[in-house]
Amino acid sequence: LGVVRASVKRKGPMSLTPKEGVWALEAYHSLTSPRANLRLNPLPRRIRVSLDYEGGRVAF
């Protein structure tokens, strides 16, 4: 689950990091460096993605 910049190339290999314009969650950790483990209890049934375009922020 994630959000990418419009300028991210969609073909070929890519790095899934905020530096490359990708903000994402994989299983139960963030795709950042270093990875941040997410302790979820209970497991989510729904996830909200909030984008503050002018503020340059993405929140899950």
N, C-alpha and C positions, 0 to 999 in steps of 0.2 A: 504494500500500500504506500503510495507516495505522490509527490508533486515534483514536476521538472520544469525548468525554464523552457520557454519556446525555442530558444537557440540551441538546445541540446541536440546533437546529431542522433538520429534514430536508428541508424544502420551501423553494423560493425561493433567491435568491442568498445565498451565504455566503462568508466569508473563511476560507481554509484556512491558519490560523496557530495556533500554540500559545496565543496570547492569547485566541483564540475557542474553544479547546477541541479543536483538531485537531492531531495530530502525524502527519506523513505524509512519504513519500518520493515524488518524481515523477521518473521516468526515472533520472537519476544525480545528483540534487541534493535537498537537504532543502527542505521548504516552511516555511522560517523567514525571519526578517528580520535580517540579510541572509542570502541563500541560501548554503548551504554545498555546494560541489561535492564529489562523491564520486568518487575515483579508484579504480576497481575493476578489478583485474587478478589473476587471471582474473575474468570476469563470474560473478556468483553464480548457482548453480542452485537454491539454497534460501535463504530469509531467515527468521531467527528473530525474533519480536517478544516481548520480555520486559516484563511490566508489574509494577511494584512499587506496588500500590495504596496501601498504608499509607505508603510513602516518597514517593509522588507522582512516580514516575519511569517513563519509557517508554524502552526501548532497542531498536534494530534491529540 
